[in-house]
Amino acid sequence: MVPASGNLGVAGKQFWLGPARAGQVLTFWADVNVIHLLVGGVRLKSLRSHLSTSDLARLFADGGRSAGPSPLPQAENDAVVEVERTVTKSGMVSLAGRYLLAAEILGGRRVTVWIEENTLMFLDPESRQLLRVRPNPLIWAKRCPVVRVREHSCICAQPMYELCTAAGLCFVRRLSGKGHKTVMESPWVSAQAGRRLWLQIMQGQAR
C-alpha cells in the first residue's frame, strides 16, 4: 500500500508515486530487466529493474506470486507511437525535429522508441528488452493513432522525409522549416504504393 508520503520502498529502492496515491494498493511487476507499477491493473510507470534473480527469489519467498505476462502494452492496440532510431555517439535520438536524451551507453545502437503521453521507453528492436525510460517532453496529440516510422532521410537535410505506416496503410511525412516543425503528409495508400512513392522521393523523382 502506498504510504502517506507517496514514496514507496520495495527491495531496497524508493518509488515516487505522490501523496495523491496514498492508501492505494500497488502491484509491483518485476523481472531482471524492467519494473512495472500498477494500480487496479492500470500501469502507472515502467522503470529499468535493479533486481537480480536472487532479489526476485526473496520477493517470491516473502509472499510474491508469479507475475504473468508483462503489462507493457502492445502497439497494435494502444494509443502510442512507435519509431526506430539510431542513437548518436552522445546518446541522443531525433524525435519530432528535436534531439532528446536516450543514454550515452546506447550510442551507435538501433533502438525502438515507445512514445506515450508522459513517457519515452527505449527498447531493443529484437528482444523488446527495456533499455531506458525517460520523461516525454514532446507535445502529445490526444487519441494519437499508432504510427511507425519505418525509414527516414538524413535528419540534417531540408526537408526531411519519413516513411510511415499506420492502420495497415503507408504514407510519407515531409518535415521542413526551422527544427523540422512544418509537417505535411502524403495521402495514406497501400504499402506497395507508399514504398513506390518513397523510392521516387529518395531518387529525386518526386517531392
N, C-alpha and C positions, 0 to 999 in steps of 0.2 A: 504494500500500500504506500502511496506517495505521502511523505510527511508534510507537515505544515510549511516547512521551508521550501518545498518544491525541489529539493536536492536529494536524490535517492542514491544510496550507496549499495552496489552489488559487486561481489567478487573483487573487492579492493579498488573499485573505481567509482567516481561520482558521476551521476547522470542528471543534468539540469532539465527539469520539466516545468518549473514555475509554480508559485503558490496557488494559481488558479486550478492546478491539478491535484491539490491536496485532498486526501481521502479517497482518491480513485484507485482502483485495483489495476496494477500494471502487469502485463505479461511480458516476460523477458525471453525473447527467442534468440538463441546464440549458437554459433559454431566457432571454429578457429579462424574464420575469415570475416564474419560480419555479425553484428548485434542489431536486432530489430526491437524497438519498444512499441508495445501495442496497448491500447485501452479499448475494451469492448470489442476486440477483434479488428480494430482500426489501427493501422500502422501510423505512429506519430513521427518517428525518425529512424534512420539507419546509420550505423557508425561502423568503422573498422573495429574488428574484435582484438582485444588484448589477451584473450583467453587461450590457454594451451589445452591439450586433451586431458591433462591431469586436473586442470581447473574445472573443465566440464564434468569430469567424473565426480569431483567433490560436490558440485552443484546438484548432480543427479542423486548422490547419496544423501544430500540434505533435504530431499523432498521434491527435486525436479522431476520432470517427466519427458518422455520422448516428444520432440518438438513438432514433428510432422513436416509437411512441405514448407518451403520458405514463403513468407508473406510478401516477398518482393513481387510487385505486380507484373503481369505480362503486358508488353507494349500493345498487343493487338486489342486489348480490352480496356485500356485505361487512357485517360486524357494526359498523355505525356508526349514529349518529343524525344526521339532517339536519333542521334547522329554519330558518325565515326570521325575521329580526328587523329592526327599525329601530333604528339606533344613535342614542343620545341625543346632545345637543349636547356633552356632556362625554366622548363616546367610549365609553360603556358600553352593554352589552346585558343583558337579563334572561334568565337561564337557570336553570331549576330553583329558582326563588324567590330567586336571588341576582343582584346586579349585578356583571358581570365586564367587565374592560377589553378593548375591541377596539382602537380607536385614535381619538384626538381628531379626526384629519384625516377620519375616516369619519363624523363627526357628521351626523345627518339622513339618512344613506344607508341604503337597504334592502340587507341582506346575507344570504347563505346561510351558516349555521354548520355545519361538519362537526365532529361531536363524536366523537373517538376516545378510547381509553383514557388516553392521555397528552398528547393534543394537541387544541387547538381551531384550526380553519382557517376563516378568514373569506373568502368567495368572492363575486364578483359574481354575482347570480342569473341573469343572462342569458348573459354570456360565460364564466362559470366561472373567470374570472381570480382567482388567489390574491392577496388583498389584505393579509392579515396572518396570522401564526402565533403562537399563544400556548400556554403550558403549560396543561393541563387540570386545574383544581383540584377538579373535581367527582368524587364517588364513582362509580366505573364498575361497572355491573351486568354481570357476565360473561355472555357469549352473548346480549348485548342485541339484540333484533330491530331491524330498520330501521324507525324511526318518524319520520314527517314531521309537524310541526305546521303546518297549513295556515292557520289563523286563531286568534286568541286575543282574549279580552276585555281590558279595561283592567287593567294589572298593578298598579294602585293599589287595585283593588277586592277585597272579600272576599265570597264566594270568587272566584277567577279561573278561567276556563274556557279550554280549548284544544281545537280541532277537529283530530283526528289521523287519519292514515292509515297503515296498515301491512299488508303481505301481501295487498293488494287489498281490504282491509276498512277500515271507518271507525268511530271511536269518539270520545267526548267525555271529556276528562280534567278533573276538578274538583280544584283546589288551594286549600287553606284553611289556617287557623291561622297562627301566627307564622312569617313567612318563607315562607308557602305550602308548608310541609313535609308537610302531610297530603294525601295523594293518593288519589283514588278515580277509577275508570274505569267508563264505561257498558259494556254488552255490545258486542262487536265485531259490526257489522252491515254491510249493503251501503252503498255510497257514498250512494245515494239516501236510505236510512233514516237514515244518520248526519247528512246535511245537514238532513233534516227535524227531527231531534232538536235539532240546533244552533240552527236558527231558532226553535224553540219556547223554548229556554233564553234566547236573546237577546231574545225578545219577552215574557219573564216568564211563559210558559205551562207551563214545566217547570223542575225543579231537579235 
